[in-house]
Amino acid sequence: SRETIRRDDEVDSLFETIKQEIIAILTQRPAVADQAVDLLMIAKYIERIGDHAVNICGWVIFFVTGEHKDKKII
């Protein structure tokens, strides 16, 4: 779980890289805009899946150790 949380920044960085590449493609080849937008949405959904995985891992750590990353549980 801790490794998944640690690697979330990699997923975020990869999304930003993909986003910039798609922007470059859009400026060079506007005719493929529909496909480029679809790819951007897929990349964003994958990034969000990573965020959800981090949240799940945070709760797994809490259940095992009693410690939560936010330190304040209501």
N, C-alpha and C positions, 0 to 999 in steps of 0.2 A: 504494500500500500504506500509506504513512504517513497519508494522508487517511482511509482506512478505520479505521485504528487510532485516529486522533484522534476520529473521530465515534462510537466505541463508547459513550461516555458518553451521547450523545443517545439511542441505542437503549435503554440501561439506564433512562434517565429516562422515556422513553415507556412502557416496560413498567410502571414504577412508577405512572405516571399511569393507565394502563389498569387496572391491578390495583385502584387505589383507586376508580375508576369502577365496576368490577364489584362490589366490596364494597358500594358505595352501592346499586347495583341490587338486590343480594341482600337488603339490609335492607328495601328498599321493596317488592320483588316476589318473595317467596320461591317463588312458583309457577314462576318461570323459572330455578330453581337449576340444573337440568341443562344448559340452554343457556349459562348464565353460567359454569359450571365448564368447559364445552367451550371457550368463548371465552378464558378465562384460560389454559387449557392451550395453545391455539394461540398466544396472545401470548407465553407462556414459551418455546415451541419456536422462535418467530421470534427472541426475544432470544438463545437459545442458538446459533442459526445465526449471529447476529452475533458471538458469542464465538468460534465456530469460524473465522469469516472473519478475525478479528483474529489468531488463532493462525497461520493460513495466511499472512497478510500478514507476520507477524513472521518466518516462515521464508523468505519471498521476499526480504525485506530482508537476512536473513543470507546467503542464497545470492549476492546481488548485491554486498553490501558487506563481508561477513565479520563484521558486528556483529550481536549478538542483544540483544534488550531485557533479558534476564535476565543478560547478561554472563558467565554461567557455563554452559558447555556441557560435558556429561560424555560 
